[in-house]
Every structure is written in C-alpha cells, then in structure tokens.
Amino acid sequence: MLENILLLPVETQIFYAVLGFSWTVYLWEAYLSYRQRRIYRTTTHVPQELGKIMDPETFEKSRLYQLDKSNFSFWSGLYSETEGTLILLLGGIPFLWHVAGSVTARFGFSPDYEITQSLLFLTLATLFSAITGLPWSLYNTFVIEEKHGFNQQTLGFFLKDAVKKFVVTQCILLPVTSLLLYIIKIGGDYFFIYAWLFTLVVSLVLVTIYADYIAPLFDKFTPLPDGELKTAIEDMAKSISFPLTKLYVVEGSKRSSHSNAYFYGFFKNKRIVLFDTLLEDYSPLNKAGEPQPGQPERDETPSEPITKPKNKKQGCNNAEILAVLGHELGHWKLGHTVKNIVISQMNSFLCFSLFAVLIGRRELFVAFGFTESQPTLIGLMIIFQFIFSPYNELLSFCLTVLSRRFEFQADAFARGMGKASELYSALIKLNKDNLGFPVADWLFSMWHYSHPPLLERLRALGNVKQD
C-alpha cells in the first residue's frame, strides 16, 4: 500500500497527505468528544466531592446542556469535515478562483490584476462560508441556547448582526489582504520580514481600536457609574500599579446570559470591560421578578408566612467581582499577555519564513488544481492552512497546556491578594451561571481545556471556608 502511494506523482501524494491528516485530526477529535459525551451520559448524580458546590438541579441542567452542545458539535463537525473534503476533491478552490477571474475580466481587468481577483475570490469564499454556516449558527442559537435559557436574541436581531459582522469583516479583511499581497509582490528576497512586520502592526492596531471603534458597532458600552465597586476596582488597580484609565459595562445581556470580563490596551492606557451579566446589581435577568416602579408591594398578613427573598439568579457580588478582576490583573502583572504576544509573533515570523521557502514549489499549487498559475493568495491558503496543519495542531496543544499553567498562576496571584475565598465562591457562581459541567474526561480535558476544570482550580485555591 505504502509503495503504491510512493509511486504516485508528488502533487498527488501532497493532496492525499493533506486530506488524510485532516481526517485523522477529525477522528481524533471525534474520539475525544465521544469520551466526554460518555461522561455526560453516565454521570447523572452529583459526585460526593461536589456535594457542597453544586445542587442536584443545577448539576442536571449543566449535564443536559453540555450533552446537547456535544451532540451538536459532533454533527456540525462532521458536516464541516465532509464539506471541506468535497471542496478539495471536486476542485472547489480553483473553480472559485476562475469564477473570480471571469467576473473581474468582465469589468476590464486582465489576469495581471491578481490582487483584484484575489479580493473577489476572498469575498466569495467568506460569503460561501457565512451562508453554509448560517443554518448551524441559527440552530445553535435558537434551539440549543434557547432551550437552556441563554439566548436573548430575536431572529431579526440575529440576522442584522450577522450581516453587520460580514460587512465589518470585509471592511477590515480586504484592505489588509490587498496590502499584504502587495508587500509580498514587491518585497524581493526579504518579503517575509516585511510581511511579518506588516501583520504585527495590523494586529497591534486592531487590538488598540477594537473595543473603542469596532465592538461598539455591535454592543453598547457605558462607563461604570461612580460608587463602591468603581472605587474598589480603581484602588485595587493602583495597589499593583495597573494603569487603569477607563471602566466599562457592556450590554452583553441582549445577546446571551453568559458572563465575561476582560481588559485591553497598551502601555499606560488600560481599560477594563465587565459584562452586565457578570454584575449581580446590573444583570437584567435579576430584575425579572422584582416589582416594577409604581407597582404596589404585596401586603403581608399573619396567614402569609414571610419568606426570604430569592437569591440572585445571576452574577457576582462586589467582593467576588474584585476577586475575578484580581485573577485577570494577575495575567497582566505576571506578564502572561506579553508572553502570549511574543509567542504569537515568533510563530508568525517562523511561518512567513517557511512560506518564503515553499511558495516557489509548483507541485504545491498543482496538488490543489492550479496547473497554470500560482496566485499568492492561494499559496498563503495552501501553505498556512493545509501544509502547516500538523504544526498548527501541535502548537495549539502546547498553547493549551501553557494557558492552563497561566490560569493557575493568575488564581494564585488573586489568592496572594487575599481574595481566595471570594474567588472560590465566584468560580462556583460563574460555573453555575454558565452551566459548566464540573466532571471531565482526563484526555478530553488535557487536549481541549485552556482553563483548568473547576475542581482543579478550587483545590489549588485551598480549603477556604464558604458560607
């Protein structure tokens, strides 16, 4: 069998090697997901060590939610892999390239206008991807997320958002791609250095402008009002010399009830963004059962026993929010953000260097149906997406391992600030709010979890007492 393969032309060997590796990765991922689904199906009762952390009702909700997500991931992954295989086998990439060339020719552009043809090809490819992915996104949002109480979007909002995302993506992608292709064309022997520097500048600019100019196109950002929480956050930032300039609350609840927080910015201009769903006092979901303004409160009579108010449905109290931010600021103080940027740029430089070596190999283009031309954009796609795929898988796993290490270190940093107990309770609340399932197959967890499982993080924080 191996001898017969080695007798095939080099370009055919390359093609089937790429296809074979893609299916190998898919089957490996499917096997890992099967192991985790088995955990979801068989772990129907709260394990003894989780008895004080999760109640049976929440445990069952999270189990069913994660099981539905895993089943959906299996079918969507199978579709994606099958679609990709058919595109390669049926020559979808060269076909779309020729379509783009035919369209540009009708507008008077000769084949010499490769960048123009490349931009149209890219637009058509992203449009195809958006259309074929839309049914899966709709099902995930309006069936799975809706079923488990997370979706807050209407169909109109969802579709409007999808169109807006596509337009904004094209407005960024097309100019950046055209400049990158131009740099590669005119860069000479050292084009890979100029291309790498260009992508570095672009990534830094996008990180800088994203929250101020791009994210507000989709979500409403408002400054965190003056008060106890804002003062406490500013004091904590000063205590570790974090150069905080602005504090925002983003209206994430109009999309989903999932919660999050992050910081961004370079040098002495850092901003913190809190999702309203993270804040106990801001989350709209917590106001659903409260009396509306002007609505009379119910009179209490001796025959009606006085009950304690229900616990908040979502979010963390101020002390817990400070603990969560202590963890996030730990990433900054320990240099995790800078380390990730350095690793990313080292990888980018390596990939562009190897691209410079491989771009002249005609057999790579012939392997994917390009027998008459060697377009630069197609070369980028073939080399970065297909030829580098084994390296990308290995790198992804290594970054997952590193990320877990960083998470433990950030937790330890928050603990060192005296916030172990608050972070402990916050992690439990966030796990409950997001219906995270605290039991994981060890192999699935090792390969996929960039954040350590809940129990591992709680153990690392120590045996702090909870009320």
C-alpha positions as CSV (number, residue, x, y, z in Angstrom):
1,M,0.0,0.0,0.0
2,L,2.7,2.5,1.0
3,E,4.8,1.5,-2.0
4,N,1.8,2.3,-4.3
5,I,1.4,5.7,-2.7
6,L,5.1,6.5,-3.2
7,L,4.8,5.7,-6.9
8,L,2.1,8.5,-7.3
9,P,3.2,11.9,-8.5
10,V,4.5,14.2,-5.8
11,E,1.5,16.6,-6.1
12,T,-0.9,13.7,-5.7
13,Q,1.0,12.5,-2.6
14,I,0.7,16.0,-1.1
15,F,-3.0,16.2,-1.8
16,Y,-3.8,12.9,-0.2
17,A,-1.5,13.5,2.7
18,V,-3.3,16.8,3.5
19,L,-6.7,15.0,3.2
20,G,-5.5,12.1,5.3
21,F,-4.2,14.3,8.1
22,S,-7.4,16.3,8.1
23,W,-9.5,13.2,8.6
24,T,-7.0,11.9,11.2
25,V,-7.4,15.0,13.3
26,Y,-11.2,14.9,12.8
27,L,-11.4,11.3,14.0
28,W,-9.1,12.1,17.0
29,E,-11.4,15.0,17.9
30,A,-14.5,12.8,17.5
31,Y,-13.0,10.1,19.7
32,L,-12.2,12.7,22.4
33,S,-15.7,14.1,22.2
34,Y,-17.1,10.6,22.4
35,R,-15.2,10.1,25.7
36,Q,-16.6,13.3,27.1
37,R,-20.2,12.5,25.9
38,R,-19.9,9.2,27.8
39,I,-19.1,11.3,30.9
40,Y,-22.2,13.4,30.3
41,R,-24.5,10.4,29.9
42,T,-23.2,8.3,32.8
43,T,-22.6,10.9,35.5
44,T,-26.2,11.6,36.4
45,H,-25.7,12.2,40.2
46,V,-23.6,14.8,41.9
47,P,-20.3,13.2,42.9
48,Q,-19.6,13.3,46.6
49,E,-16.8,15.8,46.4
50,L,-19.1,18.2,44.6
51,G,-21.9,17.9,47.1
52,K,-21.2,21.3,48.7
53,I,-20.5,23.0,45.4
54,M,-23.4,22.1,43.1
55,D,-27.0,21.3,43.9
56,P,-28.6,18.3,42.0
57,E,-30.9,20.6,39.9
58,T,-28.0,22.7,38.6
59,F,-25.9,19.6,38.1
60,E,-28.6,18.1,35.9
61,K,-29.2,21.3,33.9
62,S,-25.5,21.6,33.2
63,R,-25.2,17.9,32.2
64,L,-28.1,18.2,29.7
65,Y,-26.8,21.5,28.3
66,Q,-23.3,20.2,27.7
67,L,-24.7,16.9,26.3
68,D,-26.7,18.9,23.8
69,K,-23.7,21.0,22.9
70,S,-21.6,18.0,22.4
71,N,-24.1,16.3,20.1
72,F,-24.4,19.5,18.1
73,S,-20.6,19.7,17.9
74,F,-20.4,16.2,16.5
75,W,-22.9,16.8,13.7
76,S,-21.6,20.2,12.8
77,G,-18.0,18.9,12.9
78,L,-18.9,16.0,10.6
79,Y,-20.6,18.4,8.2
80,S,-17.6,20.8,8.2
81,E,-15.1,18.0,7.5
82,T,-17.3,16.5,4.8
83,E,-17.8,19.9,3.1
84,G,-14.1,20.6,3.2
85,T,-13.3,17.2,1.7
86,L,-15.8,17.7,-1.1
87,I,-14.4,21.1,-1.9
88,L,-10.9,19.7,-2.2
89,L,-12.0,16.6,-4.2
90,L,-14.3,18.5,-6.6
91,G,-11.8,21.3,-7.2
92,G,-13.9,24.0,-5.4
93,I,-10.9,26.3,-4.8
94,P,-9.7,26.5,-8.4
95,F,-13.3,26.8,-9.5
96,L,-14.0,29.7,-7.3
97,W,-10.7,31.3,-8.4
98,H,-11.8,31.0,-12.1
99,V,-15.2,32.5,-11.2
100,A,-13.5,35.5,-9.6
101,G,-11.3,35.8,-12.7
102,S,-14.3,35.7,-15.0
103,V,-16.1,38.4,-13.1
104,T,-13.0,40.7,-12.9
105,A,-12.5,40.2,-16.7
106,R,-16.0,41.4,-17.4
107,F,-15.1,44.6,-15.7
108,G,-12.0,45.0,-17.9
109,F,-9.3,43.6,-15.5
110,S,-6.8,41.4,-17.1
111,P,-5.2,38.3,-15.4
112,D,-2.3,40.7,-14.5
113,Y,-4.6,42.2,-11.8
114,E,-4.0,39.3,-9.5
115,I,-4.8,41.3,-6.3
116,T,-8.2,42.4,-7.6
117,Q,-9.0,38.8,-8.5
118,S,-7.7,37.7,-5.1
119,L,-10.0,40.1,-3.2
120,L,-13.1,39.0,-5.1
121,F,-12.1,35.4,-4.5
122,L,-11.8,36.1,-0.8
123,T,-15.2,37.8,-0.7
124,L,-16.9,34.9,-2.5
125,A,-15.2,32.4,-0.2
126,T,-16.2,34.2,3.0
127,L,-19.7,34.7,1.7
128,F,-20.0,30.9,0.9
129,S,-18.7,30.1,4.4
130,A,-21.2,32.5,6.0
131,I,-24.1,31.1,4.1
132,T,-23.3,27.4,4.7
133,G,-22.6,28.1,8.4
134,L,-25.8,30.1,8.9
135,P,-28.2,27.1,9.5
136,W,-25.8,25.7,12.1
137,S,-25.5,29.1,13.8
138,L,-29.3,29.5,13.8
139,Y,-29.8,26.1,15.3
140,N,-27.2,26.6,18.0
141,T,-28.7,30.0,19.0
142,F,-32.4,29.4,18.7
143,V,-32.6,25.7,19.6
144,I,-29.8,24.8,22.0
145,E,-29.1,28.2,23.6
146,E,-32.8,29.0,23.7
147,K,-33.7,25.6,25.2
148,H,-31.3,26.1,28.1
149,G,-32.2,29.7,28.8
150,F,-29.1,31.5,27.4
151,N,-30.3,33.1,24.2
152,Q,-31.6,36.7,24.4
153,Q,-31.7,37.5,20.7
154,T,-34.7,37.8,18.3
155,L,-34.4,36.4,14.8
156,G,-34.3,39.9,13.4
157,F,-31.5,41.0,15.7
158,F,-29.5,37.8,14.9
159,L,-29.8,38.3,11.1
160,K,-29.0,42.0,11.3
161,D,-26.0,41.2,13.5
162,A,-24.8,38.5,11.0
163,V,-24.9,41.0,8.1
164,K,-23.2,43.7,10.1
165,K,-20.4,41.2,11.1
166,F,-19.9,40.2,7.5
167,V,-19.7,43.8,6.3
168,V,-17.3,44.9,9.1
169,T,-15.1,41.8,8.5
170,Q,-14.9,42.6,4.8
171,C,-14.0,46.2,5.5
172,I,-11.0,45.1,7.5
173,L,-10.1,41.9,5.7
174,L,-10.0,43.2,2.1
175,P,-7.7,46.2,2.6
176,V,-5.3,44.3,4.9
177,T,-5.2,41.4,2.4
178,S,-4.5,43.7,-0.5
179,L,-1.7,45.4,1.3
180,L,-0.2,42.1,2.4
181,L,-0.3,40.7,-1.2
182,Y,1.3,43.9,-2.5
183,I,4.1,43.7,0.1
184,I,4.8,40.1,-0.8
185,K,4.9,41.0,-4.5
186,I,7.3,43.9,-4.2
187,G,9.3,42.8,-1.1
188,G,12.1,40.9,-3.0
189,D,14.1,38.3,-1.2
190,Y,13.2,39.6,2.2
191,F,9.5,40.0,1.6
192,F,8.8,37.6,4.5
193,I,10.3,40.1,7.0
194,Y,8.2,42.9,5.7
195,A,5.1,40.8,5.6
196,W,5.6,39.7,9.2
197,L,6.2,43.3,10.3
198,F,3.0,44.4,8.5
199,T,0.9,41.7,10.2
200,L,2.4,42.7,13.5
201,V,1.4,46.3,13.1
202,V,-2.1,45.3,11.9
203,S,-2.6,43.1,14.9
204,L,-1.5,45.8,17.4
205,V,-3.7,48.4,15.7
206,L,-6.7,46.1,15.8
207,V,-6.2,45.3,19.4
208,T,-5.9,49.0,20.1
209,I,-9.0,50.1,18.2
210,Y,-11.3,47.1,18.7
211,A,-13.0,48.0,21.9
212,D,-13.3,51.7,21.1
213,Y,-14.4,51.6,17.4
214,I,-15.3,48.0,16.4
215,A,-17.0,46.4,19.4
216,P,-19.4,49.4,19.9
217,L,-20.8,48.7,16.5
218,F,-22.3,45.6,18.0
219,D,-22.8,46.2,21.7
220,K,-23.5,49.2,24.0
221,F,-20.6,50.2,26.2
222,T,-21.3,52.6,29.2
223,P,-18.9,53.8,31.9
224,L,-19.2,52.1,35.2
225,P,-21.0,54.6,37.4
226,D,-19.3,56.1,40.4
227,G,-19.8,54.0,43.5
228,E,-18.4,51.4,45.8
229,L,-17.5,49.0,43.1
230,K,-15.7,51.5,40.8
231,T,-13.7,52.9,43.8
232,A,-12.7,49.4,44.9
233,I,-11.6,48.4,41.4
234,E,-9.6,51.6,41.0
235,D,-7.9,51.1,44.4
236,M,-7.0,47.5,43.5
237,A,-5.5,48.6,40.2
238,K,-3.4,51.3,42.0
239,S,-2.2,48.7,44.5
240,I,-0.4,46.7,41.8
241,S,0.4,49.8,39.5
242,F,-2.1,48.7,36.8
243,P,-2.5,51.8,34.6
244,L,-6.3,51.8,34.5
245,T,-7.9,54.7,32.5
246,K,-11.5,53.6,31.9
247,L,-14.0,51.2,33.3
248,Y,-16.9,50.0,31.1
249,V,-20.0,47.8,31.4
250,V,-21.0,46.2,28.1
251,E,-24.6,45.2,27.5
252,G,-24.0,41.5,26.8
253,S,-27.4,40.5,28.1
254,K,-29.1,41.5,24.8
255,R,-27.3,38.5,23.1
256,S,-26.8,35.9,25.8
257,S,-26.9,35.4,29.6
258,H,-23.3,34.1,29.5
259,S,-20.9,36.3,31.5
260,N,-17.4,37.5,31.0
261,A,-14.8,40.3,31.7
262,Y,-11.6,41.4,30.0
263,F,-9.1,44.2,29.8
264,Y,-7.3,45.7,26.8
265,G,-4.9,48.4,25.8
266,F,-1.2,49.0,25.6
267,F,1.3,50.7,27.8
268,K,-0.3,53.3,30.1
269,N,-3.7,53.2,28.6
270,K,-5.6,50.1,30.0
271,R,-9.3,49.7,30.1
272,I,-11.5,47.1,31.9
273,V,-14.7,45.8,30.4
274,L,-17.3,44.0,32.6
275,F,-20.4,42.2,31.1
276,D,-23.6,43.3,32.7
277,T,-24.4,39.6,33.2
278,L,-21.4,39.3,35.4
279,L,-22.6,42.0,37.8
280,E,-25.2,41.0,40.3
281,D,-26.5,44.5,40.6
282,Y,-26.6,45.2,36.8
283,S,-27.8,42.0,35.2
284,P,-31.3,42.5,33.7
285,L,-32.1,38.8,34.5
286,N,-32.0,39.6,38.2
287,K,-34.7,42.3,37.8
288,A,-37.3,40.0,36.2
289,G,-39.1,39.1,39.3
290,E,-38.7,42.5,41.1
291,P,-41.6,44.9,41.5
292,Q,-41.7,47.5,38.7
293,P,-41.7,51.2,39.6
294,G,-45.2,52.3,40.7
295,Q,-46.3,48.7,41.3
296,P,-47.7,48.2,44.9
297,E,-45.9,45.8,47.1
298,R,-47.9,42.8,48.4
299,D,-49.3,43.3,51.9
300,E,-48.1,40.7,54.4
301,T,-50.7,39.2,56.7
302,P,-50.2,36.8,59.6
303,S,-51.7,34.0,57.5
304,E,-49.0,34.5,54.9
305,P,-45.6,33.4,56.1
306,I,-42.8,35.8,55.4
307,T,-40.2,34.2,53.1
308,K,-36.7,35.2,52.5
309,P,-36.1,36.9,49.2
310,K,-34.8,34.6,46.4
311,N,-31.2,34.5,45.7
312,K,-30.0,36.5,42.7
313,K,-30.3,34.5,39.6
314,Q,-27.0,35.5,38.1
315,G,-23.8,37.4,38.6
316,C,-21.3,38.0,41.4
317,N,-21.3,40.4,44.3
318,N,-18.8,43.2,44.5
319,A,-16.2,41.3,46.6
320,E,-16.4,38.4,44.1
321,I,-16.1,40.7,41.1
322,L,-12.9,42.1,42.7
323,A,-11.6,38.6,43.1
324,V,-12.3,37.8,39.4
325,L,-10.6,41.0,38.4
326,G,-7.7,40.1,40.7
327,H,-7.3,37.0,38.6
328,E,-7.4,39.0,35.3
329,L,-5.0,41.6,36.6
330,G,-2.7,38.7,37.6
331,H,-2.4,37.8,34.0
332,W,-1.1,41.3,33.4
333,K,1.2,41.5,36.4
334,L,2.7,38.2,35.7
335,G,3.4,39.1,32.0
336,H,1.1,36.5,30.5
337,T,-0.3,38.9,27.9
338,V,3.1,40.0,26.8
339,K,4.3,36.3,26.7
340,N,1.4,35.3,24.5
341,I,2.1,38.2,22.1
342,V,5.7,37.2,21.9
343,I,4.9,33.6,21.2
344,S,2.3,34.6,18.6
345,Q,4.8,36.8,16.8
346,M,7.6,34.3,16.9
347,N,5.2,31.8,15.4
348,S,4.1,34.3,12.8
349,F,7.7,35.0,11.8
350,L,8.5,31.3,11.6
351,C,5.5,30.7,9.4
352,F,6.3,33.5,7.0
353,S,9.9,32.3,6.8
354,L,8.8,28.8,5.8
355,F,6.3,30.3,3.4
356,A,9.1,32.1,1.7
357,V,10.9,28.8,1.2
358,L,7.8,26.9,-0.1
359,I,6.0,29.5,-2.2
360,G,8.1,28.7,-5.2
361,R,7.2,25.0,-5.2
362,R,5.0,24.5,-8.2
363,E,3.8,21.0,-7.0
364,L,2.0,22.5,-4.1
365,F,-0.2,24.5,-6.4
366,V,-0.7,21.6,-8.8
367,A,-1.7,19.4,-5.9
368,F,-4.8,21.7,-5.4
369,G,-5.7,22.1,-9.0
370,F,-3.7,25.2,-10.0
371,T,-1.7,23.9,-13.0
372,E,-1.5,27.2,-15.0
373,S,-0.9,29.8,-12.3
374,Q,0.5,30.3,-8.8
375,P,-1.5,33.1,-7.2
376,T,0.0,34.4,-4.0
377,L,-3.3,34.3,-2.0
378,I,-3.8,30.7,-3.0
379,G,-0.2,30.0,-1.9
380,L,-0.9,31.6,1.5
381,M,-4.1,29.4,1.9
382,I,-2.4,26.2,0.8
383,I,0.7,26.6,2.9
384,F,-0.7,28.2,6.1
385,Q,-4.0,26.2,6.2
386,F,-3.0,22.8,4.7
387,I,0.8,22.3,4.7
388,F,1.2,23.7,8.2
389,S,-1.7,21.8,9.7
390,P,0.4,19.2,11.6
391,Y,2.5,22.0,13.1
392,N,-0.7,24.0,13.9
393,E,-2.2,21.1,15.8
394,L,1.0,20.6,17.9
395,L,1.3,24.3,18.6
396,S,-2.4,24.5,19.6
397,F,-1.9,21.7,22.1
398,C,1.2,23.4,23.6
399,L,-0.6,26.7,23.9
400,T,-3.5,24.9,25.7
401,V,-1.0,23.4,28.2
402,L,0.6,26.9,28.7
403,S,-2.8,28.6,29.1
404,R,-3.7,26.2,31.9
405,R,-0.5,27.0,33.7
406,F,-1.1,30.7,33.3
407,E,-4.7,30.3,34.8
408,F,-3.3,28.5,37.9
409,Q,-0.7,31.3,38.3
410,A,-3.4,34.0,37.9
411,D,-5.5,32.3,40.6
412,A,-2.5,32.1,42.9
413,F,-2.0,35.9,42.3
414,A,-5.6,36.6,43.4
415,R,-5.1,34.4,46.4
416,G,-1.9,36.3,47.3
417,M,-4.1,39.5,47.3
418,G,-6.2,37.9,50.0
419,K,-9.1,37.1,47.7
420,A,-9.0,33.3,47.8
421,S,-12.4,32.9,49.5
422,E,-14.1,35.4,47.2
423,L,-12.6,33.8,44.0
424,Y,-13.6,30.4,45.3
425,S,-17.2,31.4,45.5
426,A,-17.1,33.4,42.3
427,L,-15.8,30.4,40.3
428,I,-18.7,28.4,41.6
429,K,-21.3,31.1,40.8
430,L,-19.9,31.6,37.3
431,N,-19.8,27.8,36.7
432,K,-23.5,27.7,37.7
433,D,-24.5,30.8,35.7
434,N,-22.9,29.3,32.5
435,L,-24.0,25.7,33.3
436,G,-20.4,24.4,33.2
437,F,-20.2,20.7,33.9
438,P,-17.5,20.1,36.5
439,V,-16.7,16.5,35.6
440,A,-14.4,15.9,32.6
441,D,-12.7,13.0,30.9
442,W,-9.0,13.4,31.6
443,L,-7.9,13.1,27.9
444,F,-10.6,15.4,26.6
445,S,-9.7,18.0,29.3
446,M,-6.0,17.7,28.6
447,W,-6.5,18.3,24.9
448,H,-9.2,21.0,24.9
449,Y,-9.4,22.9,28.2
450,S,-7.4,26.1,28.0
451,H,-8.8,26.8,31.5
452,P,-8.4,24.1,34.2
453,P,-11.6,22.2,35.3
454,L,-13.4,23.8,38.2
455,L,-12.4,21.2,40.8
456,E,-8.7,21.6,40.0
457,R,-8.9,25.4,40.4
458,L,-10.8,25.1,43.7
459,R,-8.3,22.6,45.1
460,A,-5.4,24.9,44.1
461,L,-7.0,27.8,45.9
462,G,-7.0,25.7,49.1
463,N,-9.7,24.6,51.5
464,V,-11.3,28.0,52.2
465,K,-14.5,28.1,54.2
466,Q,-17.7,29.0,52.4
467,D,-20.8,30.4,54.0
